Every structure is written in C-alpha cells, then in structure tokens.
Amino acid sequence: MMAERPLGSGVTVETGNKVFDPLFLSNWVPPQFAREAEIANGRSAMLATVGWIWPATFGTFESNDVTTTDPIDAIMQADPQWWAQFVIFCAVIEGIKYRGKMQGKSYCGPGEPCIDWSNSYPADEAGRAKIHEQELKNGRLAMIGFAGFMAAHFIPGSVPIAP
C-alpha cells in the first residue's frame, strides 16, 4: 500500500507523488528512521563514489604503501595506522552528530543542522526543502551508481559502461 505524503519528503513525480514502499517496510521500521538511514547511506555513497573515481582520474596522494588506483585493492594496501585515524575521525563525527541530536539539532532532516561548517544551509523553509530533495535524489543516484561500481569490479562485464 502506498500512503500519501507531502512533497519535500522524498515523494516526487518519480514515485507517483506517493511513498514508495512495495515491501511494506514501514510496518516494521518507523518512516523517520528509514529516511534518516537513507540520507546517511546516500551521503556515504556520494563520498564513496568520489573516492572510487578520484584515484583513476586525478591520481593518488604520495604514498609508499598504496600503489594502485583500484579502490578495492587500495583498501587492502592501506597502512593499519591510516585505518585507525579513519575510525577515530568517524567516531568524532558521530559524536558531534549525537551531541547535536541531544541539543535538538538535526543531521538528516529538518531543523538546524549539527554540522554546517560552510554556513551554506538555507535559512528559509523553501530553500531547506529544496536542498533536502536534492540531497535525497543525489544520494539515491550515488547508491545505485556505487552498486554498479561494485558489480563491475566483482563481476567483470556486468555493467555496460563502467569507469
């Protein structure tokens, strides 16, 4: 069943102006939680897409341990010290998000953002709704694109046009 939702919540002409939920997951998962997870995973996919394309296009940083532009091989070549720094960085960001959530701020939806270092988040509601819709659509595209990168890597020839 497809429930009616207002525009600005990921419901657009692409989904028939209705919530797309063919598996009825909203019966078990609160919709707001699912939306926050979709935004968070979309952001990760957008960053992963840049990380996948960057080395082949622009090259790698000077390094003695990573000698490939293949992202999967690079994961295995990276020094454990780099991974420790990455995990600490992610923990700090998650801590900032958690503290902001406790202060009533948002990291995946309407309201004042937890993190806005560039001060580019619009002050007006129309601008906010527009940027939320753009982020949701770009995140969805990045998730599909990254799945294509993974398929092309692990199943050669499965993607007609792959980087």
N, C-alpha and C positions, 0 to 999 in steps of 0.2 A: 504494500500500500504506500502511496506517495502522498505525504502530508504537505499542505500549503505552508510556505514560509515567505517572509518579506524579502524583497531584493536587498542586496548588500550583505547577505549571509551565505554567499556561495551559490545562491539559487538564481540562475540566469536563463536566458533562452537556450543555452546549451543543454540544460537539464529540463526543458519544458516548463520553466518557472516553478518547479516543484523540487522538493528534496529527493535526490536520487538515492534510494535505499532498497535495491532489489532483494537483498538478503535479510532485510528486516533487522539489521544490527542495532537499530535504535531501541528495539525491545529489550536489549541487554546492556547496552552502553549508553550512558547519558549523551545526548547530542552535543552539548557544550564541550564535554571531554573529548569526544571524537573530533570536533572541529579544532580544538587546541592541538590534538595529536597530528591532525592533517597539516596544520600550519607549521608545527615544529618539524615534522618529517619533510615537508616541502622545502623549508629553509635548509635543512641538511642536504637535500637532493640538489638544490641550487648551488650550494657550496661544493658539493661533490662533483657536479658537472664541470664547474670551473677547474677544479683540481684534476679532472680527467683530461681536459683539453689543453690546459696551460703548458705542461711539460713538452708535449709534441709540437705545440705552436711556437712557444717562446723559449723553450729550453728549461733546464733545471738550474737551481742555485748551485754555487760551488760546493762540492761535497766529495769526500773521499769514500763514503760508504754507499751512496745511492748512485748507480751508474747507468740507469735505464730510464726511458721515458714511459715505459709501460707501468701504469698505476698499480696493478696487482703485484708485479714483481718488485716495485718500489716499496710496497708495504713490508715485504719480507726482508728487504735490504736495509731498511732504516735502523739506525742505532737504537738500542733499548732506552738510552738516555733521552732521545727525542720523544719516544712514546711516553716516558714519564712526564716530560714537560707538557705534552699534549693533554694527557689525562688531568694534570693539575690545572691547566688552562680551562678545560671543560668544567672541572669542578668549581672553579671560581665563577664562571659564567652562570652555572646552575645556582650557586649561592646567591649571586646578585638577583637572579630571577626569583628565587624563593623569598629573599628579603623584600623585594618589590611586591610580590603577591601578598605578603603579610601586611604591607603598608597600603593595600588596596589598589595597587597598580596592576598593569596587565603586561603579559609577554606574548600573548597570542590572540588578542581580541580588542574589543572596545575599551576605552578608558585611557588614562595616562600611561605611557609605556615605561617599563622598568629600565630599558636601555635605549637611549636615543642620543648617542654621542655627537651626531652631526646636527642635532636640533632640526631635523627635516620632517618630523611628524606634524601633519597639518593641525591647526588649532580648530578649524571649523568641522562640523559633523559631515558635511558633504565631501570634503576633501579626505576625511578619515575613511568614509565608506568606500570611496574610490580607491584609495591605496590598499585597503583590506581586500577588495575584489581583485586588484592587480596582483597582490602577493599570493592570493589563493590560486589564481589561474596560472601564474608563473611557477608556483610550487608544484601544481598538478602536472604541468608540462615537464618540469625537471624530473619528477619521479618517473614518468613514463620514459623520458629520454635516458635517464640513468639505468633503468631496467634494460633498455635497448643496448647500452654500452656493455653491461654485464653479459647479456645474451651473446653479443657479437664477440666478446672476449672468450667466453667459455664454450660457445657453440659456433665455431667459425662458419661463415656463410649464412647464418640465420637472419642477419639484418642486411637488407639490400644496400643501403648507403650508410656505412659506419665510418667514424673518424679513424 
